[in-house]
Amino acid sequence: MEKPDLSGRIALITGASRGIGYFLAKELAVAGAHVIAVARTVGGLEELDDEIQRAGGSSTLVPLDIKDMTAIDRLGASIHERWGKLDILVANAGVLGTISPLGHVEAKVFQEVMDVNVISVWRLIRSVDPLLRLSDAGRAILLSSGAAHSAKAFWGPYAASKAAVEALTRSWAHETENTQLRVNCVNPGATRTAMRAKAVPGEDPLTLPTPAEVAARILPLASPALKETGLIFDVPKNGFYRYQMPEAVRD
Ligand code: NDP
């Protein structure tokens, strides 16, 4: 797919300090967007900022724990004050939790997975939905996972959180279907990142696509030309395909 022209667009991306979010932030900036990059690790954000500047782009760094819900509310207000709108939201920050039988999962771990992967995503939606509607081509991309559908043994908390993200995507897409806003989910597939190494430690990372490759395939979902909404996209090895939600779910 062709790279979109995102000149003059404002993009907010969470989890931009490493992994898929880091490279997607860079892709957005190289395509012309001003990137608002959110994560806790200041070093990772600063490295991103350096790379974006070297590539001729621009970014604003927001060191933030996404579990700080009132900070998310303030973020929407600050974006409104400074830019008056938001064109692109990428809700990418995520945690895996522990891979263990449900009966062994610690309550605080389950809570953190839900807080980071679900509640903060809803809070972001609540904070920036009015700003995305002010854009002439608002685009929201929420990161899901194959685990949402193939919930394997021991992946319960993470799988439940990603199924919830897909449900939020569909609800939000229905709410906004008569606007310019397009809301979609993407499953990046197994990608060579810290999260994947934690999830599947015995795997040879060199067999997996790099986050840079995966990010380049996600970028077209930010395009002003995108027509689809309410879909769950998969990132395959070549090109880009999607699976349509069943009619029963659409109604
Ligand atoms: P990484 O673990 O490499 O990166 C996760 C990012 O999320 C980091 O930038 C981290 O920043 C940020 N993050 C985590 N917790 C918080 C928090 N409390 N506040 C702010 N930021 C936070 O993950 P990946 O790049 O692998 O994953 C990106 C997305 O893709 C996730 O949603 C993941 O579920 C999904 N995914 C990944 C797959 C894979 O194989 N890698 C497969 C399927 C889905 P920091 O620690 O600096 O705060």
Residues whose N, C-alpha, C, O or C-beta is under 5 A from the ligand:
A	BS01	NDP	G15 A16 S17 R18 G19 I20 G21 V38 A39 R40 T41 L64 D65 I66 K67 N92 A93 G94 V95 V116 L143 S144 S145 G146 P188 G189 A190 T191 T193 A194 M195 R196
